[in-house]
Structures are given as structure tokens and as C-alpha cells.
């Protein structure tokens, strides 16, 4: 499978599991809804900047988009936020919050695996 197709399938799968529609994500990214469709169908490569913003919104690492066998983990489901009539400004706040949580969890994991000093 082509890399753009893998990324596209992951983008679509995660978006759907989190309950967002293409229009909401497009408004958040300030692009046309058609662009989301192109990325999700593997027709176009999503720019790194777009993938970074989507990762923040979805509460995943950017590297997760490249995983051929990506399964949405329970930690990512814990970051899921569903609501009707979400505005782009709401999505921006949700993405910022998820980024903070992901950074916290990464730091916590690093600290827990750091060797103890005597």
C-alpha cells in the first residue's frame, strides 16, 4: 500500500472514531473540505503542517498516521471529545488541550522509565 493511502486511511479512521466530520476538520485547518477528502483517499500528500495540526486535534502522535497497522489505543480514546455544533474556535481549544495532555503523558512515561539515581 502506498504511504499516502496508509496516512489517508488512518486520518479517516481516527476522524470518524472521534466523531468529527470533514467540514469541521477543514474549518479548523482553514482549508477546503475537498482537501480533507483528498488526504483521506490518498490522492494528495498531506503537508507536515496539516498533519501536525490534525495530530493535535485528534490527540495522537504524528507518527501514528504512518502506521500500517494503526489501532486507536485506549489512551487516545480517553482524549476523545464528541459534541454537536462544534465551532472552529472550539476545535482550536480542544487541540491545544490534547497537545498538553499528550506532552504530559510523554513526560510522565519518560520519567517513569528513567533509572533511579543513588
N, C-alpha and C positions, 0 to 999 in steps of 0.2 A: 504494500500500500504506500502511496506517495505521502511525503511528510505533510503537505498542505491538507490532504484528506484526513490524516490522523488528527491533526490540530483541529480541523473543522468539525469532525465527529465529537471530539472532546468539548469544544466550545458549545456545540448544540446540546449535548447531553447534560453538561453542567448547568447551562442556562435553563433548560427545561426542568431539571430536578429542583432548581431553586425557585421556579415559578415566575421567571421573568419572560416577557415576550421580546421579540426582536425590536419592536418600536421603542420600548423602554430603554433597552441597552443602547440603541442607536442615539437616542436623545441624550443619554448620559455621556456617550463618547463624542457627541456633537458631529455625527456623521449621518449619512442616509441609511435607512433601513435596508436598502438593497445591498449595501456594503457588508452588513452583518450576514446576509444570506450568502454572498459570495465567499466570505471567510468560512462559514459553516459548511458549505458544499465543496470546499477545497478548490474553488475556481480561482481565487486570488490568495496570495500570501498576506497574512495579517502583519502589519508593521509592528515592530517591537514595542513602540509606544502604546499602541492599541492593546496588545497582549498584556502589557503591564497594568493598564487601567482595568482590563477585564479581570485579571487575576485579583486585583484589589477588591473589585465589586463582588466576585464570586467567592472570595475567601480561600483561594488556592495559591500555590506557588506557580510562577510562570512555567517552570519545568514540567508541571503536571499536564500542560497542554500537549507536550511532545510524547507522552507515554502511550505506547500502542495498546497496552492492557490497563488503561486507567480506570480505576473504580473509585467512585466518590466515597472517601473514608468517613467514618462516623464523626471525626473531628471537624471535617468540612460541613457535614450535615448540622453540627451544633452551631455553625455560623450562618446557617440558612435563615433568611428573612423573607417572609411572604406577606404581601399586602396588596390590596387593590388600589388603583388610582395613585400609584407612586409617581412623584414628580422627579424630574432630573436632579433637582437640588437635594431631594431626599436620597436619591441613589448616591450622590456625591458623599453625603454624610455616612451612609451605610458603608461605602467603600473605604472611607478613612478609618472608620471604627474597625472593620475587618482587618485592615492592614496593621493597626495597632495590636489587635489580638494575635494575628499571625506572628508578628515580631516578638511579642511577649512569649508565646509558646515556643518559638525557636530559641530564644534566650534561655528559657527555663530548661529546655531539653539539653542545651549545651552545658549549662551549669550542673545539671544532674549527672552528666556523664564526664565531668571534669574530675581528674584524680584528686583525691584529698591531699592536702599539704600538711606535713607534720613539722 
